[in-house]
Structure formats: structure tokens, C-alpha cells
Amino acid sequence: MVFKQRPTHTTVDQFMGTQAFIDDPIDKMQCVGFIREYHNWNWDEGNIWTGGGNLDYQGYPNNQMKWAPSEAGWNFDGYYSNVKKANLVISPVIQGSVAWLQGRADFRNNQKPIDSTALNTTDPFSYKAKAFHMYQFAARYGSKKVPDSLLALAPGQPRLSGLNLIGYVEDWNEQDKDWEGEHAYFSPEEYAAMCSADYDGHGGTMNTGTVSFGVKSADPNMKLVMGGLAYPDLDYIIAMHRWFEQNRADKKFAADVINVHWYSWADGKGPHGGGPAKSPEEDDLEGRMKEFVEYRDEFLSGETEVWISEFGYDTHPESPLRVPVIDGCDAEEVQAQWIVRAYLAFAAAGVDKAMQYMLRDVDPSSSVQFASSGLVSKKGEWKPKKSWYYVYTMKNVLTGMKFIGKMSSGHDEVLIYKFKKVDESAGAYVLWCPTAKNLTVKSFQLPVSANVKSISSIEMTPGDTNGIEAELKIEEGKVFINVSERPVFVCVNHID
């Protein structure tokens, strides 16, 4: 089969993302251009779930949404406005169910969001309460105003819609979490049914004259993001596609983004397999994501995006997701190098957005997986790790550029990727050794075009978000540069 290659939708600065919460500092988020915000449904309506939750709140169809302030006390109107002012794009991931929906004291946060009377979990109408909330969210933060009569707001809430602050919203998180049991695991058919409801009220069939459901019913411009799969299983997406074709009148794949997670465990079996984690190249991150890009290119709309919305590495020395300490490089250095190299691999695969997990450490003293994956230290400290500076530098150097291809290095242990400014001739080469032995190839010869008149290298370094720049001298069509496992950027006025 020959696949049609299509350029990614986004430049590198918008391709690079991380995970964050409403109480993370925006200045620390600016190391990337895109934020995936964990957003619990119960922050928006009903009583905050604690234990069994307070079941006095009536919920659907008598919802009372709270945004400013929210049920949790945060002002999401102000937060999303500040994020936009900082030139960041944000995608809230609406996750977790609500205690009032299940109506029982043994409520579990990740169980399927269906009414206790609903029996068919592959029927989109079983997810009406969830689809109603998604409509309300899109109505408030999307680009279109809706009739005031369609808003379901708590007393005292500003009656607003069409604030134009959000262009993406993600539908659940890791719906394939089989480790939590049947109540939390969605089969592909079950998730497709919920997605169809949350996308546009199952093709509009759920809508009435007085009540509307789904994101697109509120704002056709907002993109619904498929919840990130814990297991990057293309068969899951294929089964969803089949369900849409069999159950929607328009046969449309009812998500604008297909989305997976991937962590490079030592043996591919998860946190019980020991460590350390594999490098981006050893784990073939580019190849893993290419199959999703190729499926999209062949079988889905040309506007459908492909995301990897979680990847990353820990710095704690006993975590099963830890990076190795390589001679001459501490854990923070290796984590920083590997995160940048992972972004490069995903760009080469044609992924539209890649989101590192996550902005802050949960607990850097904990050996539990993901507790020390942050770019900065724990909440309240916010001290940048080396990875924060390296990621920020990559974003700054490659802002406005797209990946345009690889270049043969003529050396088994040197990779060269090329990036180019949109509608300009300027660009950058990125060079590195894809090894894990603290290798340096000295005085590597990089051939450049005869049209190159200005050329400089930029090295990532702790404490600097722009890197260290040095002019290079062209000698007989080549420049000489030391290449190590820490990627180096070579910026030129012209790149072929």
C-alpha cells in the first residue's frame, strides 16, 4: 500500500506541548506552545466528589454549570483568557464522571458516564448527560454565541457564550484503562458511541428545539479530540471507525483528532518490567507513530490530526520509567536530551502535536512512575529542570518552522533532520547521536547549500531558554561541528 504523505498542520512551536493544571504558572508553560489541561467534569457542576459525593445536586436535565467561579472555586473564564493572552493554545481534557449521575454512594470517578438506568453502553443516547455538558462547555468557550435560553447556568454565573478562548476539547482520558476494571474500560464500540454523542449529538439526532448536545452543536469550529489511549493500539481506532460507519448516517469518524499515549518502558510491558526506560531511538518512537499517521492519511479526512498526548521520562533513580545515568551525564541531563529527541522523532513521523508528561513533578522524592517526569520541580517550587531549558530552546529556535525531511549524514551514529520556515527559505538542521553512551563525533562535516550565506550553531544549555549561539565558518561547502547525544541546531538563511 502506498500512503499519501501530508505535511503536519502545525509549526514546531505549536506542535510542542505539555500537560498542566489551572494552578500551574503560565510563565512556566511557555516553554511550549500547546497545553493539555487536565479538567475534571465535577469542577464545572454538582458537588465536588469526596468519597461517595453529595448527591443532592439534580444534574441533567436540570444542570447548573459553574465556570466563573467554578464549583472548585477557580475562575476558568479568567484562566483561559490569560492563557490565550500568553499566546498559548490549550486543549482541556474533560475527564472523570460525576457522583450525581450514577446516583449511588459507591461512585467511582472513572466509570462510564451513563445514567444508572441506562442499559446499552453502545447507544449514544446513554451518554446524554455527558454530551449535554460538552455542549455547554463548547457554548461558553467556543467561537459561536448560542441563544441564552440554551445555557444551563447556576444562579450568579455570568450569562456568556462564544468567548472564543478554546479551539480543542478532549473527550475523556485513557478510556482503555483495563487495569481499573470493567466499570472504567470502554470497548472501542462503547467509546465510539460516547464520542458520537459528544461530537454532535449523534449526528444531531439527540437535539430538540430546547436542548442541544455535543460540541459541534454549539460550535462547528471547535475540534473534538479523541481521548488519549493508554495503549497505542491502531486496532482500537479501526474498530471505532467501523462503528461510526455502521451507526452514523453520515458515516463520519466523529473525532477531529486521533490520540494515543506512549511511554518507553524497559520491556514494553509497563511499570512492572523494571527499568531504565528506552531512548526514543531504541524504542522507535518515530515508527510507532507513523502507523497512525499513515492510517489517517489513507482512511480519514485530510483535516484529521494525529496526536501523542502523553510521553516522558522520570528522573528519580528508582522509578521504572527512569532514564539511565550515562557516564558524564546525570539523570536531568539525559531526561532533557531524550525529551527533545522524542519531539524530533514525533515530528519526523508526521504527528501534528506531541505533549510531554508533564510540566511539574508530582513528587521528585517518589520512585513511583510519573512522579518525577516534570520539566520543573514540584508544585509551589516550580524550579526549572534542565529539560525545561532544553525544551524551551527547541521551541524558540524552531518557532515558525516545519519538519521537511531527513538528510543522510554518511555516519552510522549521526542523525540530521531538517526544518524550514513556512513560506521562507530560512531553516535549521538538527544533528545528534541517537546513542546512549555519551558519544561525541568531533568535527563532523555538515554539507550546506551554495545559497547559504549565514550559518550559526545553537547549543542547549541549562539556565538559558535561547541556547548558546556561535557563528560557523563555511569551508568548501561544509561546516565542521561537534555532534553529541544532546541535539544541536544549525540555523541557516537557506535550506533545501
Stockholm file with secondary structure:
# STOCKHOLM 1.0

chainA/1-496         MVFKQRPTHTTVDQFMGTQAFIDDPIDKMQCVGFIREYHNWNWDEGNIWTGGGNLDYQGYPNNQMKWAPSEAGWNFDGYYSNVKKANLVISPVIQGSVAWLQGRADFRNNQKPIDSTALNTTDPFSYKAKAFHMYQFAARYGSKKVPDSLLALAPGQPRLSGLNLIGYVEDWNEQDKDWEGEHAYFSPEEYAAMCSADYDGHGGTMNTGTVSFGVKSADPNMKLVMGGLAYPDLDYIIAMHRWFEQNRADKKFAADVINVHWYSWADGKGPHGGGPAKSPEEDDLEGRMKEFVEYRDEFLSGETEVWISEFGYDTHPESPLRVPVIDGCDAEEVQAQWIVRAYLAFAAAGVDKAMQYMLRDVDPSSSVQFASSGLVSKKGEWKPKKSWYYVYTMKNVLTGMKFIGKMSSGHDEVLIYKFKKVDESAGAYVLWCPTAKNLTVKSFQLPVSANVKSISSIEMTPGDTNGIEAELKIEEGKVFINVSERPVFVCVNHID
#=GR chainA/1-496 SS CCCCCCCCSSCHHHHEEEEECTTSCHHHHTTSSEEEEEEEGGGTSSCCCCTTCCTTCCCTTSCCBCBTTBTTSCCHHHHHHHHHHTTCEEEEEEECCCHHHHTSTTCCTTSCCCCTTCCCTTCGGGGHHHHHHHHHHHHHHSSSCCCGGGCCBCTTSCCCCCCCCCSEEEECSCTTCGGGCTTTCCCHHHHHHHHHHHHHTTTTTTCCSSCCCSHHHHCTTSEEEECCBSSCCHHHHHHHHHHHHHHCTTCCCSCSEEEEECCCCSSSSCGGGCSCCCCTTTTTHHHHHHHHHHHHHHHSCTTCEEEEEEECCBCSTTCTTBCCCBTTBCHHHHHHHHHHHHHHHHHHHTCSEEEESCSBCSCTTCCSTTTTCCSBCSTTTCCBCHHHHHHHHHHHHHTTEEEEEEECCSSTTCEEEEEEETTSSCEEEEEECCCSSCCEEEEEEEECCTTCCCEEEEEEETTEEEEEEEECCCBTTEEEEEEESSCEEEEESCCC
#=GC SS_cons         CCCCCCCCSSCHHHHEEEEECTTSCHHHHTTSSEEEEEEEGGGTSSCCCCTTCCTTCCCTTSCCBCBTTBTTSCCHHHHHHHHHHTTCEEEEEEECCCHHHHTSTTCCTTSCCCCTTCCCTTCGGGGHHHHHHHHHHHHHHSSSCCCGGGCCBCTTSCCCCCCCCCSEEEECSCTTCGGGCTTTCCCHHHHHHHHHHHHHTTTTTTCCSSCCCSHHHHCTTSEEEECCBSSCCHHHHHHHHHHHHHHCTTCCCSCSEEEEECCCCSSSSCGGGCSCCCCTTTTTHHHHHHHHHHHHHHHSCTTCEEEEEEECCBCSTTCTTBCCCBTTBCHHHHHHHHHHHHHHHHHHHTCSEEEESCSBCSCTTCCSTTTTCCSBCSTTTCCBCHHHHHHHHHHHHHTTEEEEEEECCSSTTCEEEEEEETTSSCEEEEEECCCSSCCEEEEEEEECCTTCCCEEEEEEETTEEEEEEEECCCBTTEEEEEEESSCEEEEESCCC
//
